[in-house]
Amino acid sequence: MKEPRKVTYLQALQGFLRLIRWQNLAIIVFTQYFTRFFLVEDNVLSLSSLLEIFKEKNLFIISLATVLIAASGYIINDYYDVKIDLVNKPERVVIGRYIKRRWALLIHQFFNGSGILLGLLVSRKVALVNLAAVFCLWLYSNQLKRLAFWGNLMVAILTGFSLLVLAVYYPGHQREVWIYAIFSFFITLIREIIKDMEDVKGDEKHGCRTLPIIWGIARTKWLLYILMACFISTLFVLATQLPNDRIAYIFLLMMFPVGFLTYKLVYADKPRDFAFLSDACKVIMLLGVLTMVLV
């Protein structure tokens, strides 16, 4: 009988970084600072003003708290999903292989508590937003994850929180920040449903009640078409209410990549097709964030 393979510290560290999706966390930090630079900053941007923003202690604390809470969400999500991931993505399973289950839970709780306490260092409003995010993560992981649509909706709301917390702390340009938060909400919701279509095999085996399992792929696609139409129309209507007309034109241009996404969705029927669409949603999210430069 073979002895269990020992895990080195380097392997544990690499597994932990994969577990917390460090690339996604880096995107969160980038998005928050990018929003601060191009939406919240009132002065003409210069090297000195950028350096001042980088020196903002409270912005750093807000970003750190957001990252810790998001990381804890990834940890608890994978904690409950080990059996499903062994079917869908066995090579990416970390908990139980590189990190013990009890350690994963302890780190999850520590990150959540730290995120709320860091929020208190900034303001009560920020702490309340962080507390709401922690509660939503708990509700999602324990109750909503295996329910059709509600789990997808919760993940989309949590994505919007990363920008909402900036709108709460910085009173100026709140409406602009809200528009981009809504943008993040919609594209994340669409992507989460597409990911469910990609992972039907493993989800069905372990009793998950996702939309593609209950409705089938064809009916779920029709819901995505409706969401995409709502996505564009809602953002356009909100943008036209602002004194800055450029936002309306920016989101009008965003119709082209969303239209391409819709076109590819029509013909998608294999897991690799849905994986491509999931990656395309990430690209659209990045493009949306980059348009802040033009606002």
Secondary structure, DSSP 8 states (H G I E B T S, - for coil): --------HHHHHHHHHHHTTHHHHHHHHHHHHHHIIIII--S---HHHHHHHHT-HHHHHHHHHHHHHHHHHHHHHHHHTHHHHHHH-GGG--BTTTB-HHHHHHHHHHHHHHHHHHHHHH-HHHHHHHHHHHHHHHHIIIIITTSTTHHHHHHHHHHHHHHHHHHHH--TTHHHHHHHHHHHHHHHHHHHHHHHHHTHHHHHHTT---HHHHH-HHHHHHHHHHHHHHHHHHHHHHHHTSS-THHHHHHHHTHHHHHHHHHHHHH--SHHHHHHHHHHHHHHHHHHHHGGGG-
